[in-house]
Amino acid sequence: MQLQLNVKKETEEVIAELLTLNLEANAESIQSAIDGGCTGTEIIMRVRYELQKIKMDQLPAPLQDKIRIIVNEIDKLTS
């Protein structure tokens, strides 16, 4: 359970960082995935999908790393 809480916290931090980089569309897509899911599994899979759609070359390296870590953690949760 702790792992899911970390993914949620990290995802919220990514959303905030995307907003500071003026990447509102990406931030809104991720937030929509969180808000629109019915089950925990549905939410994390939608978040994973939205994170993977982001053009990583637009982001600073630390944010790219954070996104990769989140996706990897989601993969662990769902495997």
Chimera marker file (.cmm) of the C-alpha trace (Angstrom):
<marker_set name="trace">
<marker id="1" x="0.000" y="0.000" z="0.000" r="1" g="1" b="0" radius="0.5"/>
<marker id="2" x="2.833" y="2.396" z="0.763" r="1" g="1" b="0" radius="0.5"/>
<marker id="3" x="4.082" y="2.026" z="-2.805" r="1" g="1" b="0" radius="0.5"/>
<marker id="4" x="0.784" y="3.328" z="-4.205" r="1" g="1" b="0" radius="0.5"/>
<marker id="5" x="0.923" y="6.357" z="-1.914" r="1" g="1" b="0" radius="0.5"/>
<marker id="6" x="4.416" y="7.150" z="-3.168" r="1" g="1" b="0" radius="0.5"/>
<marker id="7" x="3.268" y="6.881" z="-6.781" r="1" g="1" b="0" radius="0.5"/>
<marker id="8" x="0.400" y="9.253" z="-6.034" r="1" g="1" b="0" radius="0.5"/>
<marker id="9" x="2.682" y="11.771" z="-4.310" r="1" g="1" b="0" radius="0.5"/>
<marker id="10" x="5.293" y="11.596" z="-7.058" r="1" g="1" b="0" radius="0.5"/>
<marker id="11" x="2.625" y="11.975" z="-9.734" r="1" g="1" b="0" radius="0.5"/>
<marker id="12" x="1.261" y="15.080" z="-8.019" r="1" g="1" b="0" radius="0.5"/>
<marker id="13" x="4.797" y="16.507" z="-7.975" r="1" g="1" b="0" radius="0.5"/>
<marker id="14" x="5.155" y="15.798" z="-11.706" r="1" g="1" b="0" radius="0.5"/>
<marker id="15" x="1.877" y="17.621" z="-12.367" r="1" g="1" b="0" radius="0.5"/>
<marker id="16" x="3.125" y="20.638" z="-10.412" r="1" g="1" b="0" radius="0.5"/>
<marker id="17" x="6.449" y="20.637" z="-12.264" r="1" g="1" b="0" radius="0.5"/>
<marker id="18" x="4.714" y="20.389" z="-15.642" r="1" g="1" b="0" radius="0.5"/>
<marker id="19" x="2.613" y="23.408" z="-14.728" r="1" g="1" b="0" radius="0.5"/>
<marker id="20" x="5.725" y="25.420" z="-13.849" r="1" g="1" b="0" radius="0.5"/>
<marker id="21" x="7.144" y="24.494" z="-17.273" r="1" g="1" b="0" radius="0.5"/>
<marker id="22" x="3.956" y="25.766" z="-18.967" r="1" g="1" b="0" radius="0.5"/>
<marker id="23" x="3.031" y="22.263" z="-20.083" r="1" g="1" b="0" radius="0.5"/>
<marker id="24" x="-0.559" y="22.636" z="-18.936" r="1" g="1" b="0" radius="0.5"/>
<marker id="25" x="-2.004" y="20.171" z="-21.445" r="1" g="1" b="0" radius="0.5"/>
<marker id="26" x="0.206" y="17.371" z="-20.124" r="1" g="1" b="0" radius="0.5"/>
<marker id="27" x="-0.532" y="18.271" z="-16.510" r="1" g="1" b="0" radius="0.5"/>
<marker id="28" x="-4.271" y="18.399" z="-17.182" r="1" g="1" b="0" radius="0.5"/>
<marker id="29" x="-4.210" y="15.033" z="-18.970" r="1" g="1" b="0" radius="0.5"/>
<marker id="30" x="-2.541" y="13.375" z="-15.996" r="1" g="1" b="0" radius="0.5"/>
<marker id="31" x="-4.901" y="15.056" z="-13.527" r="1" g="1" b="0" radius="0.5"/>
<marker id="32" x="-7.852" y="13.965" z="-15.656" r="1" g="1" b="0" radius="0.5"/>
<marker id="33" x="-6.567" y="10.381" z="-15.558" r="1" g="1" b="0" radius="0.5"/>
<marker id="34" x="-6.502" y="10.573" z="-11.764" r="1" g="1" b="0" radius="0.5"/>
<marker id="35" x="-9.910" y="12.209" z="-11.461" r="1" g="1" b="0" radius="0.5"/>
<marker id="36" x="-11.632" y="10.054" z="-14.074" r="1" g="1" b="0" radius="0.5"/>
<marker id="37" x="-10.670" y="6.592" z="-12.899" r="1" g="1" b="0" radius="0.5"/>
<marker id="38" x="-13.047" y="4.350" z="-10.995" r="1" g="1" b="0" radius="0.5"/>
<marker id="39" x="-10.603" y="1.844" z="-9.518" r="1" g="1" b="0" radius="0.5"/>
<marker id="40" x="-7.039" y="2.140" z="-8.325" r="1" g="1" b="0" radius="0.5"/>
<marker id="41" x="-5.821" y="-0.064" z="-11.150" r="1" g="1" b="0" radius="0.5"/>
<marker id="42" x="-7.670" y="1.978" z="-13.754" r="1" g="1" b="0" radius="0.5"/>
<marker id="43" x="-6.227" y="5.193" z="-12.355" r="1" g="1" b="0" radius="0.5"/>
<marker id="44" x="-2.620" y="4.046" z="-12.308" r="1" g="1" b="0" radius="0.5"/>
<marker id="45" x="-2.853" y="2.558" z="-15.789" r="1" g="1" b="0" radius="0.5"/>
<marker id="46" x="-4.323" y="5.794" z="-17.144" r="1" g="1" b="0" radius="0.5"/>
<marker id="47" x="-1.630" y="7.803" z="-15.351" r="1" g="1" b="0" radius="0.5"/>
<marker id="48" x="1.031" y="5.512" z="-16.839" r="1" g="1" b="0" radius="0.5"/>
<marker id="49" x="-0.419" y="6.006" z="-20.317" r="1" g="1" b="0" radius="0.5"/>
<marker id="50" x="-0.470" y="9.800" z="-19.946" r="1" g="1" b="0" radius="0.5"/>
<marker id="51" x="3.071" y="9.913" z="-18.565" r="1" g="1" b="0" radius="0.5"/>
<marker id="52" x="4.359" y="7.870" z="-21.485" r="1" g="1" b="0" radius="0.5"/>
<marker id="53" x="2.770" y="10.266" z="-23.987" r="1" g="1" b="0" radius="0.5"/>
<marker id="54" x="4.879" y="13.191" z="-22.750" r="1" g="1" b="0" radius="0.5"/>
<marker id="55" x="7.699" y="14.235" z="-25.070" r="1" g="1" b="0" radius="0.5"/>
<marker id="56" x="10.598" y="13.670" z="-22.716" r="1" g="1" b="0" radius="0.5"/>
<marker id="57" x="13.023" y="15.841" z="-24.682" r="1" g="1" b="0" radius="0.5"/>
<marker id="58" x="10.979" y="18.889" z="-23.570" r="1" g="1" b="0" radius="0.5"/>
<marker id="59" x="11.714" y="18.168" z="-19.919" r="1" g="1" b="0" radius="0.5"/>
<marker id="60" x="14.686" y="18.719" z="-17.628" r="1" g="1" b="0" radius="0.5"/>
<marker id="61" x="16.615" y="15.527" z="-16.835" r="1" g="1" b="0" radius="0.5"/>
<marker id="62" x="15.449" y="15.273" z="-13.177" r="1" g="1" b="0" radius="0.5"/>
<marker id="63" x="11.810" y="15.367" z="-14.270" r="1" g="1" b="0" radius="0.5"/>
<marker id="64" x="12.476" y="12.767" z="-16.964" r="1" g="1" b="0" radius="0.5"/>
<marker id="65" x="13.993" y="10.535" z="-14.284" r="1" g="1" b="0" radius="0.5"/>
<marker id="66" x="11.023" y="11.034" z="-11.970" r="1" g="1" b="0" radius="0.5"/>
<marker id="67" x="8.588" y="10.077" z="-14.738" r="1" g="1" b="0" radius="0.5"/>
<marker id="68" x="10.595" y="6.952" z="-15.572" r="1" g="1" b="0" radius="0.5"/>
<marker id="69" x="10.609" y="5.939" z="-11.901" r="1" g="1" b="0" radius="0.5"/>
<marker id="70" x="6.838" y="6.377" z="-11.640" r="1" g="1" b="0" radius="0.5"/>
<marker id="71" x="6.238" y="4.314" z="-14.770" r="1" g="1" b="0" radius="0.5"/>
<marker id="72" x="8.570" y="1.593" z="-13.457" r="1" g="1" b="0" radius="0.5"/>
<marker id="73" x="6.776" y="1.536" z="-10.106" r="1" g="1" b="0" radius="0.5"/>
<marker id="74" x="3.411" y="1.258" z="-11.850" r="1" g="1" b="0" radius="0.5"/>
<marker id="75" x="4.783" y="-1.609" z="-13.932" r="1" g="1" b="0" radius="0.5"/>
<marker id="76" x="5.824" y="-3.371" z="-10.711" r="1" g="1" b="0" radius="0.5"/>
<marker id="77" x="2.366" y="-2.850" z="-9.225" r="1" g="1" b="0" radius="0.5"/>
<marker id="78" x="0.583" y="-4.273" z="-12.223" r="1" g="1" b="0" radius="0.5"/>
<marker id="79" x="2.857" y="-7.208" z="-13.034" r="1" g="1" b="0" radius="0.5"/>
<link id1="1" id2="2" r="1" g="1" b="0" radius="0.2"/>
<link id1="2" id2="3" r="1" g="1" b="0" radius="0.2"/>
<link id1="3" id2="4" r="1" g="1" b="0" radius="0.2"/>
<link id1="4" id2="5" r="1" g="1" b="0" radius="0.2"/>
<link id1="5" id2="6" r="1" g="1" b="0" radius="0.2"/>
<link id1="6" id2="7" r="1" g="1" b="0" radius="0.2"/>
<link id1="7" id2="8" r="1" g="1" b="0" radius="0.2"/>
<link id1="8" id2="9" r="1" g="1" b="0" radius="0.2"/>
<link id1="9" id2="10" r="1" g="1" b="0" radius="0.2"/>
<link id1="10" id2="11" r="1" g="1" b="0" radius="0.2"/>
<link id1="11" id2="12" r="1" g="1" b="0" radius="0.2"/>
<link id1="12" id2="13" r="1" g="1" b="0" radius="0.2"/>
<link id1="13" id2="14" r="1" g="1" b="0" radius="0.2"/>
<link id1="14" id2="15" r="1" g="1" b="0" radius="0.2"/>
<link id1="15" id2="16" r="1" g="1" b="0" radius="0.2"/>
<link id1="16" id2="17" r="1" g="1" b="0" radius="0.2"/>
<link id1="17" id2="18" r="1" g="1" b="0" radius="0.2"/>
<link id1="18" id2="19" r="1" g="1" b="0" radius="0.2"/>
<link id1="19" id2="20" r="1" g="1" b="0" radius="0.2"/>
<link id1="20" id2="21" r="1" g="1" b="0" radius="0.2"/>
<link id1="21" id2="22" r="1" g="1" b="0" radius="0.2"/>
<link id1="22" id2="23" r="1" g="1" b="0" radius="0.2"/>
<link id1="23" id2="24" r="1" g="1" b="0" radius="0.2"/>
<link id1="24" id2="25" r="1" g="1" b="0" radius="0.2"/>
<link id1="25" id2="26" r="1" g="1" b="0" radius="0.2"/>
<link id1="26" id2="27" r="1" g="1" b="0" radius="0.2"/>
<link id1="27" id2="28" r="1" g="1" b="0" radius="0.2"/>
<link id1="28" id2="29" r="1" g="1" b="0" radius="0.2"/>
<link id1="29" id2="30" r="1" g="1" b="0" radius="0.2"/>
<link id1="30" id2="31" r="1" g="1" b="0" radius="0.2"/>
<link id1="31" id2="32" r="1" g="1" b="0" radius="0.2"/>
<link id1="32" id2="33" r="1" g="1" b="0" radius="0.2"/>
<link id1="33" id2="34" r="1" g="1" b="0" radius="0.2"/>
<link id1="34" id2="35" r="1" g="1" b="0" radius="0.2"/>
<link id1="35" id2="36" r="1" g="1" b="0" radius="0.2"/>
<link id1="36" id2="37" r="1" g="1" b="0" radius="0.2"/>
<link id1="37" id2="38" r="1" g="1" b="0" radius="0.2"/>
<link id1="38" id2="39" r="1" g="1" b="0" radius="0.2"/>
<link id1="39" id2="40" r="1" g="1" b="0" radius="0.2"/>
<link id1="40" id2="41" r="1" g="1" b="0" radius="0.2"/>
<link id1="41" id2="42" r="1" g="1" b="0" radius="0.2"/>
<link id1="42" id2="43" r="1" g="1" b="0" radius="0.2"/>
<link id1="43" id2="44" r="1" g="1" b="0" radius="0.2"/>
<link id1="44" id2="45" r="1" g="1" b="0" radius="0.2"/>
<link id1="45" id2="46" r="1" g="1" b="0" radius="0.2"/>
<link id1="46" id2="47" r="1" g="1" b="0" radius="0.2"/>
<link id1="47" id2="48" r="1" g="1" b="0" radius="0.2"/>
<link id1="48" id2="49" r="1" g="1" b="0" radius="0.2"/>
<link id1="49" id2="50" r="1" g="1" b="0" radius="0.2"/>
<link id1="50" id2="51" r="1" g="1" b="0" radius="0.2"/>
<link id1="51" id2="52" r="1" g="1" b="0" radius="0.2"/>
<link id1="52" id2="53" r="1" g="1" b="0" radius="0.2"/>
<link id1="53" id2="54" r="1" g="1" b="0" radius="0.2"/>
<link id1="54" id2="55" r="1" g="1" b="0" radius="0.2"/>
<link id1="55" id2="56" r="1" g="1" b="0" radius="0.2"/>
<link id1="56" id2="57" r="1" g="1" b="0" radius="0.2"/>
<link id1="57" id2="58" r="1" g="1" b="0" radius="0.2"/>
<link id1="58" id2="59" r="1" g="1" b="0" radius="0.2"/>
<link id1="59" id2="60" r="1" g="1" b="0" radius="0.2"/>
<link id1="60" id2="61" r="1" g="1" b="0" radius="0.2"/>
<link id1="61" id2="62" r="1" g="1" b="0" radius="0.2"/>
<link id1="62" id2="63" r="1" g="1" b="0" radius="0.2"/>
<link id1="63" id2="64" r="1" g="1" b="0" radius="0.2"/>
<link id1="64" id2="65" r="1" g="1" b="0" radius="0.2"/>
<link id1="65" id2="66" r="1" g="1" b="0" radius="0.2"/>
<link id1="66" id2="67" r="1" g="1" b="0" radius="0.2"/>
<link id1="67" id2="68" r="1" g="1" b="0" radius="0.2"/>
<link id1="68" id2="69" r="1" g="1" b="0" radius="0.2"/>
<link id1="69" id2="70" r="1" g="1" b="0" radius="0.2"/>
<link id1="70" id2="71" r="1" g="1" b="0" radius="0.2"/>
<link id1="71" id2="72" r="1" g="1" b="0" radius="0.2"/>
<link id1="72" id2="73" r="1" g="1" b="0" radius="0.2"/>
<link id1="73" id2="74" r="1" g="1" b="0" radius="0.2"/>
<link id1="74" id2="75" r="1" g="1" b="0" radius="0.2"/>
<link id1="75" id2="76" r="1" g="1" b="0" radius="0.2"/>
<link id1="76" id2="77" r="1" g="1" b="0" radius="0.2"/>
<link id1="77" id2="78" r="1" g="1" b="0" radius="0.2"/>
<link id1="78" id2="79" r="1" g="1" b="0" radius="0.2"/>
</marker_set>
